[in-house]
Amino acid sequence: PHHSGITGILMSAAGLPVCLTRPPKLVLHPPPVSKSEIQSIPGISHTCRKTTKKQAKKGKTPEEVLKKYLQKVRHPPDEDCTICMERLSAPSGYKGPQPANLVGKLVKCSHVFHLHCLVAMYNNGNKDGSLQCPTCKTIYGVKTGTQPPGKMEYHIIPHALPGHSDCKTIRIIYNIPPGVQGPEHPNPGKSFTARGFPRHCYLPDSEKGRKVLKLLLVAWDRRLIFAIGTSSTTGESDTVIWNEIHHKTEFGSNLTGHGYPDINYLDNVLAELAAQGITEESLIQEKD
């Protein structure tokens, strides 16, 4: 600061313009907001959602689940199965109760795999009745995740985000407590940590911002916002982490890349939600 002052005096004396700038400041949170200033969001019921532990699903075997999504292939193409890397015309690299040379084609994307390989992949996943093509990521059924129990709050606050001066702001508050991992998690029976909660996130209260919020609510109900794994920032294992749907956690700056202005963010997060199988069609499914 002392040298900056001397520099300014010398430059001023020489008739040169003085422009000494301060480094930008990280602004994570908005100015204080009273309860009376918080508003519910038109068109969205309630202001809070909770998730509980995963309900055990009875019933169908992996073969019965896959049958809905597959067509039998009598004459396999001359190429590798991308799961086991064996030729499709040869037996699968995985074992199972049915003949190892059975081959099926996924009905939407037409990618072809050994039936045993798809069964092994399904058993290694969430076993929720859905399947995701390992080649093109097309989702069959309704994909769900392994997010631990918690609470999601959402409301409007009377402040504007940088780049969105024409509207107020939607604030989302996620809160997940530490706990014990269930059978669907990496280390069942072992405790997990939950760092940095409650986590505050922000969307513009625009038409597209409200659309994103509605889809995030579907993602929350399907347990896809968070997962338990290893933190990419701290390296800590068995902790709650974000699950491939990016959120903006800076309110009034964008020093970390997690704030505003960001003209592409809403489109990018819509694409990330779609990659998890969550689109406008999902909103209709949730009502049914």
C-alpha positions as CSV (number, residue, x, y, z in Angstrom):
1,P,0.0,0.0,0.0
2,H,2.9,2.4,0.8
3,H,4.5,1.9,-2.6
4,S,1.2,2.2,-4.3
5,G,0.7,5.6,-2.7
6,I,4.1,6.9,-3.8
7,T,3.5,5.6,-7.3
8,G,0.2,7.4,-7.4
9,I,1.8,10.7,-6.3
10,L,4.6,10.5,-8.8
11,M,2.2,9.6,-11.7
12,S,-0.1,12.4,-10.7
13,A,2.8,14.9,-10.5
14,A,3.9,13.8,-14.0
15,G,0.4,14.4,-15.3
16,L,-0.3,10.7,-15.9
17,P,-3.6,9.2,-15.2
18,V,-3.8,7.2,-11.9
19,C,-5.7,3.9,-12.0
20,L,-4.8,1.7,-9.1
21,T,-7.4,-1.1,-8.9
22,R,-8.1,-3.5,-6.0
23,P,-8.3,-7.2,-6.7
24,P,-11.9,-8.5,-7.2
25,K,-13.6,-9.7,-4.1
26,L,-15.3,-13.1,-3.6
27,V,-19.0,-12.6,-2.9
28,L,-20.5,-16.0,-1.9
29,H,-23.8,-14.7,-0.3
30,P,-26.3,-12.0,-1.0
31,P,-27.0,-9.1,1.5
32,P,-29.0,-10.2,4.6
33,V,-32.6,-11.1,3.8
34,S,-35.4,-11.0,6.3
35,K,-38.1,-13.7,6.5
36,S,-40.7,-11.2,5.3
37,E,-38.7,-10.6,2.1
38,I,-38.5,-14.3,1.2
39,Q,-41.1,-15.4,-1.4
40,S,-42.4,-18.8,-2.6
41,I,-41.9,-19.5,-6.3
42,P,-45.1,-19.1,-8.4
43,G,-46.0,-22.4,-10.1
44,I,-44.0,-24.5,-7.7
45,S,-45.7,-26.0,-4.7
46,H,-44.1,-25.8,-1.2
47,T,-40.6,-24.4,-0.4
48,C,-38.9,-27.6,0.8
49,R,-38.3,-31.2,-0.3
50,K,-36.9,-34.0,1.8
51,T,-35.5,-37.3,0.7
52,T,-35.3,-40.4,2.9
53,K,-33.4,-43.7,2.6
54,K,-33.9,-45.7,-0.5
55,Q,-37.0,-47.9,-0.5
56,A,-36.1,-51.5,-1.2
57,K,-37.6,-52.5,-4.5
58,K,-39.0,-56.0,-4.8
59,G,-39.4,-58.1,-7.7
60,K,-37.8,-58.3,-11.1
61,T,-34.6,-60.2,-11.9
62,P,-32.0,-58.4,-14.0
63,E,-33.0,-60.6,-17.0
64,E,-36.7,-59.5,-16.6
65,V,-35.6,-55.8,-16.5
66,L,-33.4,-56.1,-19.5
67,K,-36.0,-57.9,-21.5
68,K,-38.0,-54.7,-21.8
69,Y,-35.1,-52.9,-23.4
70,L,-33.7,-55.6,-25.7
71,Q,-34.3,-57.3,-29.0
72,K,-32.7,-60.7,-29.6
73,V,-30.0,-60.8,-32.2
74,R,-29.7,-64.1,-34.0
75,H,-26.7,-63.2,-36.2
76,P,-24.3,-61.0,-34.2
77,P,-22.3,-58.4,-36.1
78,D,-18.6,-59.1,-36.6
79,E,-17.4,-56.7,-33.8
80,D,-16.4,-56.6,-30.1
81,C,-18.8,-56.4,-27.2
82,T,-17.7,-53.1,-25.6
83,I,-18.3,-54.4,-22.1
84,C,-16.2,-57.6,-22.1
85,M,-14.2,-56.8,-25.3
86,E,-14.8,-60.3,-26.6
87,R,-16.2,-60.8,-30.1
88,L,-20.0,-60.8,-30.1
89,S,-19.9,-64.0,-32.1
90,A,-17.9,-65.6,-29.2
91,P,-19.2,-66.4,-25.7
92,S,-19.4,-63.5,-23.1
93,G,-16.5,-62.9,-20.8
94,Y,-19.1,-63.1,-17.9
95,K,-20.8,-66.2,-16.6
96,G,-24.5,-66.6,-16.0
97,P,-27.4,-69.0,-15.9
98,Q,-28.3,-68.6,-19.6
99,P,-26.1,-69.6,-22.6
100,A,-23.0,-67.3,-22.8
101,N,-23.5,-66.6,-26.5
102,L,-26.9,-64.8,-26.2
103,V,-26.7,-61.3,-27.8
104,G,-29.2,-58.5,-27.6
105,K,-29.7,-55.1,-29.2
106,L,-30.9,-52.1,-27.2
107,V,-34.2,-50.9,-28.8
108,K,-33.6,-47.1,-28.8
109,C,-29.9,-46.8,-29.8
110,S,-29.4,-50.2,-31.5
111,H,-26.1,-50.9,-29.8
112,V,-25.4,-54.6,-29.4
113,F,-24.0,-56.5,-26.3
114,H,-23.8,-60.0,-24.8
115,L,-26.8,-60.6,-22.5
116,H,-24.5,-61.8,-19.7
117,C,-22.4,-58.6,-20.0
118,L,-25.5,-56.4,-19.7
119,V,-26.7,-58.4,-16.7
120,A,-23.3,-58.0,-15.0
121,M,-23.3,-54.3,-15.7
122,Y,-26.8,-54.0,-14.3
123,N,-25.9,-55.9,-11.1
124,N,-22.9,-53.6,-10.6
125,G,-25.1,-50.5,-10.7
126,N,-28.0,-49.1,-8.7
127,K,-30.4,-52.0,-9.7
128,D,-33.3,-49.5,-9.9
129,G,-35.0,-50.9,-13.0
130,S,-33.1,-48.6,-15.4
131,L,-30.3,-49.1,-17.8
132,Q,-27.8,-46.8,-19.4
133,C,-26.1,-47.8,-22.7
134,P,-22.3,-47.9,-22.0
135,T,-21.6,-46.8,-25.5
136,C,-23.8,-43.7,-26.1
137,K,-25.3,-43.2,-22.6
138,T,-28.9,-43.5,-23.7
139,I,-31.1,-44.1,-20.7
140,Y,-33.8,-46.8,-20.5
141,G,-36.4,-46.5,-17.8
142,V,-36.0,-43.9,-15.0
143,K,-32.5,-43.5,-13.7
144,T,-32.1,-42.9,-9.9
145,G,-29.0,-42.3,-7.8
146,T,-27.7,-43.0,-4.3
147,Q,-27.9,-39.5,-2.7
148,P,-28.1,-39.8,1.1
149,P,-31.1,-38.4,3.0
150,G,-31.4,-34.7,3.3
151,K,-33.4,-31.5,2.7
152,M,-33.7,-29.1,-0.3
153,E,-35.1,-25.6,0.3
154,Y,-35.9,-23.1,-2.4
155,H,-37.4,-19.6,-2.5
156,I,-37.1,-16.1,-4.1
157,I,-34.9,-13.4,-2.5
158,P,-35.1,-9.7,-3.6
159,H,-31.6,-9.4,-5.0
160,A,-30.4,-9.7,-8.6
161,L,-27.5,-11.8,-9.8
162,P,-24.7,-10.2,-12.0
163,G,-25.9,-10.4,-15.6
164,H,-29.5,-10.8,-14.5
165,S,-30.4,-7.3,-13.3
166,D,-33.9,-7.7,-14.7
167,C,-35.1,-10.3,-12.2
168,K,-34.8,-11.4,-8.6
169,T,-32.9,-14.6,-7.5
170,I,-33.9,-18.1,-6.7
171,R,-31.9,-19.4,-3.7
172,I,-31.6,-23.1,-3.2
173,I,-30.3,-24.5,0.2
174,Y,-29.1,-28.1,0.3
175,N,-28.6,-29.7,3.7
176,I,-27.3,-33.3,4.1
177,P,-26.1,-34.5,7.5
178,P,-23.3,-37.1,8.0
179,G,-24.5,-40.7,8.4
180,V,-23.8,-44.3,7.7
181,Q,-23.6,-45.7,4.1
182,G,-26.3,-48.0,2.9
183,P,-26.1,-51.1,0.7
184,E,-26.1,-48.9,-2.5
185,H,-23.1,-46.9,-1.4
186,P,-19.3,-47.6,-1.9
187,N,-18.7,-48.9,1.6
188,P,-21.9,-50.2,3.2
189,G,-22.0,-49.8,7.0
190,K,-19.1,-47.3,7.1
191,S,-19.8,-43.7,8.2
192,F,-19.7,-40.8,5.7
193,T,-18.9,-37.1,6.1
194,A,-20.9,-34.2,4.8
195,R,-18.6,-31.1,4.4
196,G,-19.8,-27.6,3.6
197,F,-23.5,-28.0,4.4
198,P,-25.8,-26.2,4.2
199,R,-24.8,-25.4,0.6
200,H,-26.3,-22.2,-0.9
201,C,-26.9,-22.1,-4.7
202,Y,-28.4,-19.5,-7.0
203,L,-30.5,-19.2,-10.2
204,P,-32.0,-16.2,-11.9
205,D,-35.8,-16.0,-11.2
206,S,-36.4,-16.0,-15.0
207,E,-38.6,-18.3,-17.1
208,K,-35.5,-20.5,-17.9
209,G,-34.3,-20.3,-14.3
210,R,-37.6,-21.6,-13.0
211,K,-37.5,-24.4,-15.6
212,V,-34.1,-25.4,-14.3
213,L,-35.4,-25.4,-10.7
214,K,-38.3,-27.7,-11.6
215,L,-35.9,-30.1,-13.2
216,L,-33.5,-29.9,-10.2
217,L,-36.4,-30.9,-8.0
218,V,-36.9,-34.0,-10.1
219,A,-33.2,-34.7,-9.9
220,W,-33.4,-34.3,-6.1
221,D,-36.4,-36.7,-5.8
222,R,-34.5,-39.2,-7.9
223,R,-31.4,-38.8,-5.7
224,L,-29.2,-37.6,-8.4
225,I,-27.8,-34.2,-7.1
226,F,-25.3,-35.7,-4.7
227,A,-23.5,-39.0,-4.2
228,I,-21.0,-40.5,-1.8
229,G,-17.5,-40.8,-3.1
230,T,-14.0,-39.1,-3.1
231,S,-13.8,-35.3,-3.1
232,S,-12.0,-34.0,-6.2
233,T,-10.9,-30.9,-4.2
234,T,-9.7,-32.4,-0.9
235,G,-9.1,-36.1,-1.8
236,E,-11.3,-37.1,1.2
237,S,-13.1,-40.4,0.6
238,D,-16.5,-41.5,1.9
239,T,-17.9,-38.0,1.8
240,V,-20.8,-36.3,0.1
241,I,-19.9,-35.0,-3.4
242,W,-21.7,-33.2,-6.2
243,N,-22.9,-35.7,-8.9
244,E,-22.3,-34.2,-12.4
245,I,-25.0,-31.5,-12.2
246,H,-23.2,-28.2,-11.7
247,H,-24.5,-25.5,-9.4
248,K,-23.6,-21.8,-8.9
249,T,-22.5,-21.3,-5.3
250,E,-21.2,-17.7,-5.7
251,F,-23.9,-15.0,-5.5
252,G,-22.1,-11.8,-6.5
253,S,-18.9,-12.8,-8.2
254,N,-17.4,-15.4,-10.5
255,L,-13.9,-15.9,-9.2
256,T,-14.1,-19.7,-8.9
257,G,-16.2,-20.3,-12.1
258,H,-19.1,-21.1,-9.8
259,G,-20.8,-17.7,-10.1
260,Y,-22.3,-15.1,-12.4
261,P,-22.3,-13.7,-15.0
262,D,-22.2,-16.9,-17.1
263,I,-24.4,-16.6,-20.2
264,N,-24.1,-20.3,-21.0
265,Y,-24.8,-21.7,-17.5
266,L,-28.6,-22.4,-17.8
267,D,-28.2,-24.1,-21.1
268,N,-25.2,-26.1,-19.8
269,V,-27.1,-27.3,-16.7
270,L,-30.1,-28.3,-18.8
271,A,-27.8,-30.5,-20.9
272,E,-26.3,-32.0,-17.7
273,L,-29.8,-32.8,-16.4
274,A,-30.8,-34.3,-19.8
275,A,-27.7,-36.5,-19.5
276,Q,-29.2,-37.9,-16.3
277,G,-32.5,-38.6,-18.1
278,I,-34.2,-35.4,-16.8
279,T,-36.0,-33.3,-19.4
280,E,-39.4,-31.5,-19.7
281,E,-40.9,-35.0,-20.3
282,S,-39.8,-35.9,-16.8
283,L,-42.1,-33.1,-15.3
284,I,-45.1,-34.8,-17.0
285,Q,-43.9,-38.3,-15.7
286,E,-43.7,-36.9,-12.1
287,K,-47.3,-35.7,-12.3
288,D,-48.6,-39.0,-13.5
